Amino acid sequence: LLGVALGTMGLVLSAGLYHLAFRISAPDRAEYPLIFQVVAYSTAPALLCIVPVAGGLAGTVWSLACSLIGCRYALRLSWGRVVATLVSLYGLLVVFALLLVKLAMAFNAISL
């Protein structure tokens, strides 16, 4: 039950980040319910993670592709705008994750 609750919260958070990114790049087309639906459907290939060895990688790549294609057709945007929006969103998320890792390593060094 906890896994379902955490998965739902992750889905709402992901859809919120997508909505914010598309609200900046295409404010007239970004509708939260539509983006939530695209994100929800695009997480389905993540079930491939139960396949040993390459399942996690295949599921991740397929999920990203479904997300890209779903946003393109649901929001009726050009490929360039969708790719630019999602690349910038994921780039910011990677930078934020790296900063969190650096902060955690610095905090761990202080507490030793």
Secondary structure as UniProt FT lines:
FT   HELIX           2..25
FT   TURN            27..29
FT   HELIX           32..42
FT   HELIX           44..50
FT   TURN            52..54
FT   HELIX           55..74
FT   TURN            75..76
FT   HELIX           79..111
//
